[in-house]
C-alpha cells in the first residue's frame, strides 16, 4: 500500500452519489460502493492533508464487527473483507483495496444512535453543570471518565453541516417512528455491551460510540461504519484512571493540536505537520492491532 494518503478519487464510468467528510459513495445500480478515504476532519472541518491508511483501518474494523454480529444483527454489507471485487471495479482495485465495501441500498433512519458507557466529552461538561447527560439524570459524585452505572442511549439529529444535536428519545420517535426508534435503541445498547465486553478482553475501553441504522426489505439493518476510532472513543485499559481525560486511539490527538493554534475553527483548516500525521496514523493502526490481534 502507498504511504501517501488517498484524499479523493474518481471512478471512471461509475457515478458518485455522495461525498462526505471521509467517505465517497458510488452508485452500482442495485447496490452502493462505500470508499473510506484518508481524509480527517475536526471541528467539522476537513484537514487539507490526511492520515495514510486511515480509510483501511475504518473499513477493516467495520468488517471485524460485522463478522461477529451479523448472526443476530443484520447489516448492510454484501460480501466479506476478502471477497474479490466485481469485474466492473477490478480496474480500480489499486485504489479500493481494503478501504471499500459493497452494501445494499437501505433507507437510513434520520437519527444518530449514540451510546455512552463512560462520562467524557460533552457528556462530562453537561454533568458538571446539571448532573445529567443529554437530559438523563445520573448519580452524584461521578468523575471525568467514570464508568456509568449502565450504558445510556442518547440519540441525536443528523446534521449535513455543523454539529449533530442531542435530542430526547421522544423526539427520536417522532423523527424515525416509535417502533423503529425503540428497536434501534435496544439494538444499540445490546451491540455496545457486546463490543464493550469483547474490547475489554483485548485491553481497550469503548467509552462511547455512534451507530446508524437503515431500513432494508422491511427490517432494520446496521449501516455505515461501526465501532471504529472515528465513530467511537477508544481508551487503553492500562493506565485507565477516572478523574481525568484518557489517552485515546482516535483523532483527539489532532483536536488537541488544533486547539493549540490560533485558528478560529472555520475553513480553511490548517495543514497538519508531519509529526501529528505520523502519531495519529500510529494511533489508528494500534487500535486495529489491539482489537483484532493482528497488524493491518
C-alpha positions, 0 to 999 in steps of 0.5 A: 500500500502507498504511504501517501494518503488517498484524499479523493478519487474518481471512478471512471464510468461509475457515478458518485452519489455522495461525498462526505467528510471521509467517505465517497459513495458510488452508485452500482445500480442495485447496490452502493460502493462505500470508499473510506478515504484518508481524509480527517476532519475536526471541528467539522472541518476537513484537514487539507492533508490526511492520515495514510491508511486511515480509510483501511483501518475504518473499513477493516474494523467495520468488517471485524464487527460485522463478522461477529454480529451479523448472526443476530444483527443484520447489516448492510454489507454484501460480501466479506473483507476478502471477497474479490471485487466485481469485474466492473471495479477490478480496474480500480482495485489499486485504489479500493483495496481494503478501504471499500465495501459493497452494501445494499441500498437501505433507507437510513433512519434520520437519527444518530444512535449514540451510546455512552458507557463512560462520562467524557466529552460533552457528556462530562461538561453537561454533568458538571453543570446539571448532573445529567447527560443529554437530559438523563439524570445520573448519580452524584459524585461521578468523575471525568471518565467514570464508568456509568452505572449502565450504558445510556442511549442518547440519540441525536439529529443528523446534521449535513453541516455543523454539529449533530444535536442531542435530542430526547428519545421522544423526539427520536420517535417522532423523527424515525417512528416509535417502533423503529426508534425503540428497536434501534435503541435496544439494538444499540445498547445490546451491540455496545455491551457486546463490543464493550465486553469483547474490547475489554478482553483485548485491553481497550475501553469503548467509552462511547460510540455512534451507530446508524441504522437503515431500513432494508426489505422491511427490517432494520439493518446496521449501516455505515461504519461501526465501532471504529476510532472515528465513530467511537472513543477508544481508551487503553485499559492500562493506565485507565484512571477516572478523574481525568481525560484518557489517552485515546486511539482516535483523532483527539490527538489532532483536536488537541493540536488544533486547539493549540493554534490560533485558528478560529475553527472555520475553513480553511483548516490548517495543514497538519505537520508531519509529526501529528500525521505520523502519531495519529496514523500510529494511533489508528493502526494500534487500535486495529492491532489491539482489537483484532490481534493482528497488524493491518 
